[in-house]
């Protein structure tokens, strides 16, 4: 969590801008809070952290420091060791690629086939089951990082998402259309 002046897209001081650049170079996934929007939080953090300046970077709830401390950790090759597993864009992308390749036909849905947690997931499961083709699933409600990351990775903003041979087919609307056109079975078989 980065407490900074402004936002990553519009840093309001050179130190905030520099730390955003460092985190970007390291491909770190992080949240931020603009301390200029809440004076109480700003002053409270100074007392809580015993650190009088901003930005302040916290990892796993602990203060790492400001831009100079973060830069020193990076320069000494220690920064990656501070990060929780899966906190870089490369690690998340690798995780998503592995999940997508988990099965020839892979469905990312809300819930499980035996207990779908939304109407769209229920409908796509019914359609897939009607084909007799076996498929793997992943419940996106169990992992917020996968849920949000896959939307960006696939450039598809909604769930469910169906993949065949690690390629995005689409959501319920696309699968329904393929079924209506008689092309679903061929698509699921990778033809």
C-alpha angles and dihedrals in degrees: 000000000000119000104199146151107266125343133302088259093046111026111187099207136036093246093053089047091051095050091048088053092050093049090048092051089050089048092232120171108219145155123231141201123206103226090195088072096060122035092187092057090044094054093038092055092052089056096039095050097033084227114122101195139063146268100054121183120205123191120188089353095303128110112249093179142243132311096291093051092046091048090051092051090051093046091050092048093243100110098085090054089061094055123092116244112277096021096121125079091235092055092048092048090051090050091050093048091052092049093048089052093047090103139007086246112034126182123194106200145151106266127347131299090258091048114023112190098209138034095248092053090047092052095048091048090052091050094047092046090052090061095057090226114137117236141177124231140202122201104224090195088072096060122038092187092057091042094056097032095053091054090059095037094053096032086229113123101199143055144273099053122185124204129188118192088352092302122118113247094178141243135304094295093055093044091049090051092049089051093049091048092049092242100108099092092049090048093050090049090052096248 
